[in-house]
Amino acid sequence: MDKSELNEPNKNKILVKKLNLFYKDYQALKNINLNIKANKITALIGPSGCGKSTFLRTLNRMNDLIEGVKVEGTILLEGENIYEPEVDVANLRKRVGMVFQRPNPFPMSVYDNVAYGPRIHGLKNKRQLDEIIEKSLNLAALWEEVSDRLFKSALGLSGGQQQRLCIARLLAVEPEVLLMDEPSSALDPISTLKIEELIQVLKKDYTIVIVTHNMQQAARVSDVTAFFLNGELIEHGATEEIFTRPKDQRTEDYISGRFG
Amino acid sequence: MNPRSSFDKALIEIQEDIFQLANLVGQAIYNAVQSLIKLDPAGAAQVIMCDEEIDDLYAKIESKCIKIIATQQPIARDLRMVVTGIKILLSLERIGDHAVDIAQATMCIRESELNRKSSEYLTKMSRIVQQMIKDSLEAYSERDVQKAQEMCTLDDEVDHIFTKIFQLLIDNILTDPKSIVQSSYLLYVSRYLERIADHATDIGEAVIYLITGERKKLN
């Protein structure tokens, strides 16, 4: 690819070209072309079953784990096609990490949750680990709330704290891209706002792609919004544009709640 | 089933309220200018009293718009619809205030007759600005960009008459210093009518934004 595309101020982190995805005979994604900008928050919206979560999972090959999935097209991360056979998928998922709908801390201490990734990648030095744990929890805006209970079970934290812990666990392996699949749908409104605030802070250092069913959340947090319907990318553009004057009637109908 | 049917109903209600307000305001300008032409202080007093009704209706519609923003979080065209509604409301309310200004000027003129030429100009200006308000509200109702644009061209005509009446009144003052009080008030009135045309143009711009999402300056 033309490397100059990656050096512009509004740099593309991920280029998706002619992406198709099939679950056996069913085509879940149809000819998706989308550029994901570095250090921006891209929101993926659309009704249930539209393909937005499937699309999110193509970005770190999480769909590989599902039997019968076939992917066509290319996804370039910093210019390298992540679907090339020689790609180390574990390393890809370290670079492109994921936060899920429900917080899923491991049944171990707060400290061990965050240390899990760095340890798997071979880090054993206690002092270095301590530094990474503090830094990651700070980045996830959780350090002040858990610094006195690092060695207690993570399962004792509130839902919102657990979700921020999962984000800290992700940050500990120093990813470049954060994929978030409805990260606050299981949280109360205040915890949701804390996650949204955190996402805003994190975009300085990370590229973030978020799937959300909450229109107002997409409008509040994202820079770019992409609307999916029936496996197609119908429209994408600056969030402000999409939420004030969408070009496609289907986008208008969906975001204004008149869909279906 | 339309999951937003009660919301849609509320939006339609706001629009209908705006038409009602526009009718009141249009009538107020007509009455104000008629009272002036006939130098009828009782008619002018009536215009001033009716402004309370305009202000009450304005406040009622504005509250509905605020409630809809707070409770329904409108976006895209819905958002433009509410924002446009508020802009049109503001313009109409200001036009209503100018009708009161004209009525107050009328009550200050002590002469028994109005300068004939001025009276012709003011009648003409008044007719055009009423037409502008009517057209702008029709463009709003019919979502008609072309009508909104055409309506705004009438503003040039109003500006043209304003220039002429301004010159006429200055000449009157110079040739007949005794006419200074009447002429000064009529200068005010012509200026109010000119401002009303500007507010009508603002309504036209708001209608174009509602339909296209684009901001367009028309005067």
Interface residues (C-beta under 8 A of the other chain):
Chain A: M215 Q216 A219 I242 F243 T244 R245 P246 T251 E252 I255 S256 G257 R258 F259 G260
Chain B: N2 P3 R4 F7 Q73 P74 I75 A76 R77 D78 L79 R80 T212 G213 E214
